[in-house]
């Protein structure tokens, strides 16, 4: 899911960047919910790393760095989307 429409003026919409708002949520939400969502996220990243390893071999860090260098804007936008998605997952379960 892409939340790129929300990034046109992120400071006005969130009172801060998606990253800073995510950090606010992580440090203020129910600790059990945050742990659960972070565990799911780490499992997803682990699966993606294994998939990438099958494609590029053991030097995943170099492949990722190379991709980031040639796709800076797309990576930054995707990172913002991930912060918002994780924040939404945490907040949707909070009291």
N, CA, C and O atoms as a GROMACS GRO file, in nm:
protein
  380
    1UNK      N    1   0.085  -0.118   0.000
    1UNK     CA    2   0.000   0.000   0.000
    1UNK      C    3   0.089   0.124   0.000
    1UNK      O    4   0.190   0.128   0.070
    2UNK      N    5   0.052   0.223  -0.079
    2UNK     CA    6   0.132   0.345  -0.088
    2UNK      C    7   0.057   0.462  -0.027
    2UNK      O    8  -0.062   0.481  -0.052
    3UNK      N    9   0.127   0.538   0.053
    3UNK     CA   10   0.069   0.654   0.119
    3UNK      C   11   0.132   0.782   0.066
    3UNK      O   12   0.137   0.883   0.137
    4UNK      N   13   0.181   0.778  -0.058
    4UNK     CA   14   0.257   0.890  -0.112
    4UNK      C   15   0.177   1.020  -0.116
    4UNK      O   16   0.236   1.127  -0.107
    5UNK      N   17   0.046   1.015  -0.130
    5UNK     CA   18  -0.035   1.138  -0.131
    5UNK      C   19  -0.025   1.213   0.000
    5UNK      O   20  -0.047   1.334   0.004
    6UNK      N   21   0.008   1.144   0.107
    6UNK     CA   22   0.018   1.209   0.237
    6UNK      C   23   0.149   1.284   0.256
    6UNK      O   24   0.164   1.357   0.354
    7UNK      N   25   0.244   1.267   0.165
    7UNK     CA   26   0.377   1.323   0.185
    7UNK      C   27   0.396   1.459   0.121
    7UNK      O   28   0.504   1.517   0.131
    8UNK      N   29   0.293   1.512   0.055
    8UNK     CA   30   0.311   1.639  -0.014
    8UNK      C   31   0.356   1.748   0.081
    8UNK      O   32   0.443   1.828   0.047
    9UNK      N   33   0.298   1.753   0.200
    9UNK     CA   34   0.340   1.850   0.301
    9UNK      C   35   0.332   1.780   0.436
    9UNK      O   36   0.246   1.811   0.518
   10UNK      N   37   0.423   1.686   0.458
   10UNK     CA   38   0.415   1.598   0.574
   10UNK      C   39   0.414   1.671   0.707
   10UNK      O   40   0.353   1.623   0.802
   11UNK      N   41   0.479   1.785   0.716
   11UNK     CA   42   0.481   1.856   0.843
   11UNK      C   43   0.343   1.909   0.881
   11UNK      O   44   0.308   1.909   0.999
   12UNK      N   45   0.264   1.954   0.784
   12UNK     CA   46   0.131   2.004   0.814
   12UNK      C   47   0.034   1.892   0.849
   12UNK      O   48  -0.051   1.909   0.936
   13UNK      N   49   0.046   1.778   0.783
   13UNK     CA   50  -0.047   1.668   0.805
   13UNK      C   51  -0.022   1.600   0.940
   13UNK      O   52  -0.118   1.571   1.012
   14UNK      N   53   0.102   1.575   0.973
   14UNK     CA   54   0.134   1.496   1.091
   14UNK      C   55   0.190   1.576   1.207
   14UNK      O   56   0.205   1.522   1.317
   15UNK      N   57   0.221   1.700   1.186
   15UNK     CA   58   0.291   1.775   1.290
   15UNK      C   59   0.433   1.723   1.305
   15UNK      O   60   0.495   1.743   1.410
   16UNK      N   61   0.485   1.660   1.204
   16UNK     CA   62   0.618   1.601   1.201
   16UNK      C   63   0.625   1.501   1.089
   16UNK      O   64   0.526   1.477   1.020
   17UNK      N   65   0.739   1.443   1.069
   17UNK     CA   66   0.757   1.346   0.961
   17UNK      C   67   0.693   1.212   1.000
   17UNK      O   68   0.668   1.188   1.118
   18UNK      N   69   0.665   1.125   0.902
   18UNK     CA   70   0.615   0.991   0.936
   18UNK      C   71   0.708   0.918   1.032
   18UNK      O   72   0.662   0.845   1.120
   19UNK      N   73   0.839   0.938   1.015
   19UNK     CA   74   0.935   0.873   1.106
   19UNK      C   75   0.918   0.924   1.249
   19UNK      O   76   0.913   0.844   1.342
   20UNK      N   77   0.909   1.055   1.266
   20UNK     CA   78   0.897   1.109   1.402
   20UNK      C   79   0.764   1.071   1.467
   20UNK      O   80   0.759   1.045   1.587
   21UNK      N   81   0.658   1.068   1.388
   21UNK     CA   82   0.528   1.028   1.444
   21UNK      C   83   0.529   0.879   1.479
   21UNK      O   84   0.470   0.838   1.579
   22UNK      N   85   0.596   0.799   1.396
   22UNK     CA   86   0.609   0.657   1.427
   22UNK      C   87   0.680   0.637   1.561
   22UNK      O   88   0.638   0.558   1.644
   23UNK      N   89   0.789   0.712   1.579
   23UNK     CA   90   0.864   0.702   1.705
   23UNK      C   91   0.777   0.744   1.823
   23UNK      O   92   0.783   0.682   1.929
   24UNK      N   93   0.696   0.847   1.806
   24UNK     CA   94   0.603   0.888   1.912
   24UNK      C   95   0.509   0.774   1.948
   24UNK      O   96   0.486   0.745   2.065
   25UNK      N   97   0.455   0.710   1.845
   25UNK     CA   98   0.361   0.600   1.869
   25UNK      C   99   0.431   0.483   1.936
   25UNK      O  100   0.379   0.427   2.034
   26UNK      N  101   0.547   0.445   1.887
   26UNK     CA  102   0.620   0.330   1.942
   26UNK      C  103   0.650   0.349   2.090
   26UNK      O  104   0.638   0.256   2.169
   27UNK      N  105   0.690   0.471   2.127
   27UNK     CA  106   0.729   0.494   2.266
   27UNK      C  107   0.612   0.526   2.358
   27UNK      O  108   0.630   0.536   2.479
   28UNK      N  109   0.491   0.543   2.301
   28UNK     CA  110   0.376   0.576   2.384
   28UNK      C  111   0.262   0.477   2.378
   28UNK      O  112   0.169   0.484   2.459
   29UNK      N  113   0.266   0.385   2.284
   29UNK     CA  114   0.160   0.286   2.270
   29UNK      C  115   0.182   0.170   2.368
   29UNK      O  116   0.285   0.160   2.434
   30UNK      N  117   0.082   0.085   2.374
   30UNK     CA  118   0.089  -0.035   2.457
   30UNK      C  119   0.211  -0.117   2.418
   30UNK      O  120   0.227  -0.155   2.302
   31UNK      N  121   0.298  -0.144   2.514
   31UNK     CA  122   0.424  -0.213   2.490
   31UNK      C  123   0.404  -0.351   2.426
   31UNK      O  124   0.481  -0.390   2.338
   32UNK      N  125   0.302  -0.425   2.469
   32UNK     CA  126   0.278  -0.558   2.412
   32UNK      C  127   0.240  -0.550   2.265
   32UNK      O  128   0.284  -0.632   2.184
   33UNK      N  129   0.159  -0.451   2.230
   33UNK     CA  130   0.118  -0.434   2.090
   33UNK      C  131   0.239  -0.396   2.005
   33UNK      O  132   0.256  -0.449   1.896
   34UNK      N  133   0.321  -0.305   2.054
   34UNK     CA  134   0.440  -0.263   1.980
   34UNK      C  135   0.532  -0.382   1.958
   34UNK      O  136   0.582  -0.403   1.848
   35UNK      N  137   0.556  -0.460   2.063
   35UNK     CA  138   0.642  -0.578   2.049
   35UNK      C  139   0.587  -0.675   1.945
   35UNK      O  140   0.662  -0.727   1.862
   36UNK      N  141   0.457  -0.699   1.950
   36UNK     CA  142   0.393  -0.791   1.856
   36UNK      C  143   0.410  -0.743   1.712
   36UNK      O  144   0.444  -0.821   1.624
   37UNK      N  145   0.386  -0.615   1.688
   37UNK     CA  146   0.399  -0.561   1.552
   37UNK      C  147   0.544  -0.560   1.505
   37UNK      O  148   0.570  -0.587   1.388
   38UNK      N  149   0.637  -0.527   1.594
   38UNK     CA  150   0.778  -0.529   1.555
   38UNK      C  151   0.826  -0.671   1.527
   38UNK      O  152   0.907  -0.692   1.436
   39UNK      N  153   0.778  -0.769   1.603
   39UNK     CA  154   0.813  -0.909   1.576
   39UNK      C  155   0.762  -0.952   1.439
   39UNK      O  156   0.834  -1.019   1.365
   40UNK      N  157   0.638  -0.913   1.404
   40UNK     CA  158   0.584  -0.946   1.271
   40UNK      C  159   0.667  -0.879   1.162
   40UNK      O  160   0.693  -0.938   1.057
   41UNK      N  161   0.708  -0.754   1.187
   41UNK     CA  162   0.788  -0.682   1.088
   41UNK      C  163   0.924  -0.749   1.068
   41UNK      O  164   0.969  -0.764   0.955
   42UNK      N  165   0.989  -0.789   1.177
   42UNK     CA  166   1.120  -0.853   1.166
   42UNK      C  167   1.108  -0.986   1.092
   42UNK      O  168   1.195  -1.020   1.012
   43UNK      N  169   1.002  -1.062   1.117
   43UNK     CA  170   0.981  -1.188   1.045
   43UNK      C  171   0.963  -1.161   0.896
   43UNK      O  172   1.013  -1.237   0.813
   44UNK      N  173   0.892  -1.054   0.862
   44UNK     CA  174   0.872  -1.018   0.722
   44UNK      C  175   1.006  -0.981   0.657
   44UNK      O  176   1.034  -1.025   0.546
   45UNK      N  177   1.087  -0.902   0.726
   45UNK     CA  178   1.218  -0.863   0.674
   45UNK      C  179   1.307  -0.986   0.658
   45UNK      O  180   1.380  -0.998   0.560
   46UNK      N  181   1.302  -1.078   0.754
   46UNK     CA  182   1.382  -1.201   0.745
   46UNK      C  183   1.344  -1.280   0.621
   46UNK      O  184   1.431  -1.330   0.549
   47UNK      N  185   1.214  -1.293   0.595
   47UNK     CA  186   1.169  -1.365   0.476
   47UNK      C  187   1.214  -1.294   0.349
   47UNK      O  188   1.256  -1.359   0.253
   48UNK      N  189   1.206  -1.162   0.348
   48UNK     CA  190   1.250  -1.087   0.230
   48UNK      C  191   1.400  -1.100   0.208
   48UNK      O  192   1.445  -1.109   0.094
   49UNK      N  193   1.478  -1.101   0.316
   49UNK     CA  194   1.623  -1.119   0.302
   49UNK      C  195   1.656  -1.256   0.245
   49UNK      O  196   1.744  -1.269   0.161
   50UNK      N  197   1.584  -1.358   0.290
   50UNK     CA  198   1.608  -1.492   0.236
   50UNK      C  199   1.571  -1.498   0.088
   50UNK      O  200   1.641  -1.560   0.008
   51UNK      N  201   1.460  -1.434   0.051
   51UNK     CA  202   1.421  -1.429  -0.090
   51UNK      C  203   1.527  -1.356  -0.172
   51UNK      O  204   1.564  -1.402  -0.280
   52UNK      N  205   1.576  -1.244  -0.120
   52UNK     CA  206   1.678  -1.167  -0.190
   52UNK      C  207   1.808  -1.246  -0.200
   52UNK      O  208   1.878  -1.240  -0.302
   53UNK      N  209   1.841  -1.318  -0.096
   53UNK     CA  210   1.963  -1.399  -0.096
   53UNK      C  211   1.959  -1.502  -0.207
   53UNK      O  212   2.061  -1.531  -0.269
   54UNK      N  213   1.841  -1.559  -0.233
   54UNK     CA  214   1.827  -1.654  -0.342
   54UNK      C  215   1.855  -1.590  -0.477
   54UNK      O  216   1.906  -1.655  -0.568
   55UNK      N  217   1.823  -1.460  -0.489
   55UNK     CA  218   1.841  -1.390  -0.616
   55UNK      C  219   1.982  -1.333  -0.635
   55UNK      O  220   2.036  -1.338  -0.745
   56UNK      N  221   2.042  -1.277  -0.528
   56UNK     CA  222   2.170  -1.206  -0.543
   56UNK      C  223   2.286  -1.274  -0.474
   56UNK      O  224   2.400  -1.230  -0.490
   57UNK      N  225   2.262  -1.377  -0.398
   57UNK     CA  226   2.370  -1.444  -0.326
   57UNK      C  227   2.385  -1.388  -0.186
   57UNK      O  228   2.296  -1.322  -0.133
   58UNK      N  229   2.501  -1.415  -0.127
   58UNK     CA  230   2.523  -1.379   0.012
   58UNK      C  231   2.554  -1.231   0.036
   58UNK      O  232   2.546  -1.186   0.150
   59UNK      N  233   2.587  -1.156  -0.066
   59UNK     CA  234   2.624  -1.017  -0.049
   59UNK      C  235   2.502  -0.926  -0.060
   59UNK      O  236   2.494  -0.839  -0.147
   60UNK      N  237   2.407  -0.947   0.029
   60UNK     CA  238   2.281  -0.872   0.029
   60UNK      C  239   2.306  -0.723   0.057
   60UNK      O  240   2.244  -0.638  -0.007
   61UNK      N  241   2.394  -0.693   0.149
   61UNK     CA  242   2.418  -0.554   0.186
   61UNK      C  243   2.465  -0.471   0.066
   61UNK      O  244   2.421  -0.357   0.048
   62UNK      N  245   2.554  -0.526  -0.014
   62UNK     CA  246   2.602  -0.455  -0.133
   62UNK      C  247   2.490  -0.436  -0.234
   62UNK      O  248   2.475  -0.328  -0.292
   63UNK      N  249   2.410  -0.540  -0.254
   63UNK     CA  250   2.299  -0.530  -0.349
   63UNK      C  251   2.197  -0.426  -0.303
   63UNK      O  252   2.146  -0.349  -0.384
   64UNK      N  253   2.168  -0.423  -0.175
   64UNK     CA  254   2.073  -0.325  -0.121
   64UNK      C  255   2.130  -0.184  -0.133
   64UNK      O  256   2.059  -0.093  -0.173
   65UNK      N  257   2.256  -0.166  -0.098
   65UNK     CA  258   2.320  -0.035  -0.108
   65UNK      C  259   2.319   0.016  -0.252
   65UNK      O  260   2.293   0.133  -0.277
   66UNK      N  261   2.347  -0.073  -0.344
   66UNK     CA  262   2.347  -0.036  -0.486
   66UNK      C  263   2.207   0.006  -0.530
   66UNK      O  264   2.190   0.105  -0.602
   67UNK      N  265   2.107  -0.071  -0.487
   67UNK     CA  266   1.969  -0.038  -0.523
   67UNK      C  267   1.928   0.096  -0.463
   67UNK      O  268   1.869   0.180  -0.531
   68UNK      N  269   1.960   0.117  -0.334
   68UNK     CA  270   1.926   0.244  -0.268
   68UNK      C  271   1.990   0.362  -0.339
   68UNK      O  272   1.926   0.466  -0.357
   69UNK      N  273   2.116   0.347  -0.380
   69UNK     CA  274   2.188   0.456  -0.445
   69UNK      C  275   2.123   0.497  -0.577
   69UNK      O  276   2.126   0.614  -0.614
   70UNK      N  277   2.066   0.401  -0.646
   70UNK     CA  278   2.006   0.433  -0.776
   70UNK      C  279   1.856   0.458  -0.768
   70UNK      O  280   1.793   0.488  -0.870
   71UNK      N  281   1.796   0.446  -0.651
   71UNK     CA  282   1.652   0.467  -0.633
   71UNK      C  283   1.622   0.547  -0.505
   71UNK      O  284   1.532   0.511  -0.429
   72UNK      N  285   1.697   0.653  -0.482
   72UNK     CA  286   1.687   0.727  -0.356
   72UNK      C  287   1.546   0.775  -0.325
   72UNK      O  288   1.497   0.756  -0.214
   73UNK      N  289   1.481   0.837  -0.421
   73UNK     CA  290   1.347   0.892  -0.397
   73UNK      C  291   1.244   0.782  -0.370
   73UNK      O  292   1.162   0.795  -0.279
   74UNK      N  293   1.250   0.676  -0.448
   74UNK     CA  294   1.155   0.566  -0.428
   74UNK      C  295   1.174   0.500  -0.292
   74UNK      O  296   1.077   0.464  -0.225
   75UNK      N  297   1.300   0.483  -0.251
   75UNK     CA  298   1.329   0.421  -0.122
   75UNK      C  299   1.280   0.511  -0.008
   75UNK      O  300   1.222   0.463   0.089
   76UNK      N  301   1.303   0.641  -0.020
   76UNK     CA  302   1.257   0.734   0.083
   76UNK      C  303   1.105   0.733   0.095
   76UNK      O  304   1.051   0.735   0.205
   77UNK      N  305   1.037   0.732  -0.019
   77UNK     CA  306   0.891   0.728  -0.018
   77UNK      C  307   0.840   0.597   0.041
   77UNK      O  308   0.744   0.597   0.119
   78UNK      N  309   0.902   0.486   0.006
   78UNK     CA  310   0.861   0.356   0.060
   78UNK      C  311   0.885   0.350   0.210
   78UNK      O  312   0.802   0.296   0.283
   79UNK      N  313   0.997   0.406   0.257
   79UNK     CA  314   1.025   0.407   0.401
   79UNK      C  315   0.916   0.484   0.475
   79UNK      O  316   0.870   0.440   0.581
   80UNK      N  317   0.873   0.597   0.420
   80UNK     CA  318   0.765   0.674   0.482
   80UNK      C  319   0.637   0.592   0.486
   80UNK      O  320   0.565   0.594   0.586
   81UNK      N  321   0.608   0.521   0.378
   81UNK     CA  322   0.488   0.436   0.374
   81UNK      C  323   0.494   0.327   0.481
   81UNK      O  324   0.394   0.296   0.545
   82UNK      N  325   0.611   0.270   0.499
   82UNK     CA  326   0.627   0.164   0.599
   82UNK      C  327   0.608   0.219   0.739
   82UNK      O  328   0.542   0.156   0.822
   83UNK      N  329   0.664   0.338   0.767
   83UNK     CA  330   0.641   0.400   0.898
   83UNK      C  331   0.492   0.420   0.924
   83UNK      O  332   0.443   0.390   1.032
   84UNK      N  333   0.422   0.470   0.824
   84UNK     CA  334   0.279   0.496   0.840
   84UNK      C  335   0.201   0.366   0.855
   84UNK      O  336   0.110   0.358   0.938
   85UNK      N  337   0.237   0.266   0.778
   85UNK     CA  338   0.168   0.136   0.786
   85UNK      C  339   0.188   0.073   0.924
   85UNK      O  340   0.092   0.027   0.985
   86UNK      N  341   0.312   0.071   0.973
   86UNK     CA  342   0.338   0.015   1.105
   86UNK      C  343   0.268   0.095   1.214
   86UNK      O  344   0.215   0.038   1.309
   87UNK      N  345   0.268   0.227   1.201
   87UNK     CA  346   0.200   0.311   1.298
   87UNK      C  347   0.051   0.278   1.299
   87UNK      O  348  -0.010   0.268   1.405
   88UNK      N  349  -0.006   0.262   1.182
   88UNK     CA  350  -0.148   0.226   1.172
   88UNK      C  351  -0.177   0.091   1.233
   88UNK      O  352  -0.279   0.074   1.300
   89UNK      N  353  -0.089  -0.006   1.210
   89UNK     CA  354  -0.107  -0.139   1.270
   89UNK      C  355  -0.104  -0.132   1.422
   89UNK      O  356  -0.183  -0.200   1.488
   90UNK      N  357  -0.016  -0.052   1.476
   90UNK     CA  358  -0.006  -0.038   1.622
   90UNK      C  359  -0.128   0.035   1.677
   90UNK      O  360  -0.189  -0.009   1.774
   91UNK      N  361  -0.162   0.146   1.614
   91UNK     CA  362  -0.274   0.228   1.664
   91UNK      C  363  -0.408   0.158   1.650
   91UNK      O  364  -0.498   0.180   1.732
   92UNK      N  365  -0.424   0.075   1.549
   92UNK     CA  366  -0.552   0.007   1.529
   92UNK      C  367  -0.578  -0.097   1.638
   92UNK      O  368  -0.692  -0.142   1.655
   93UNK      N  369  -0.475  -0.137   1.709
   93UNK     CA  370  -0.491  -0.235   1.816
   93UNK      C  371  -0.489  -0.173   1.956
   93UNK      O  372  -0.517  -0.239   2.055
   94UNK      N  373  -0.455  -0.044   1.962
   94UNK     CA  374  -0.446   0.023   2.092
   94UNK      C  375  -0.585   0.047   2.149
   94UNK      O  376  -0.686   0.046   2.079
   95UNK      N  377  -0.585   0.068   2.280
   95UNK     CA  378  -0.712   0.089   2.350
   95UNK      C  379  -0.780   0.215   2.306
   95UNK      O  380  -0.888   0.247   2.356
   0.00000   0.00000   0.00000
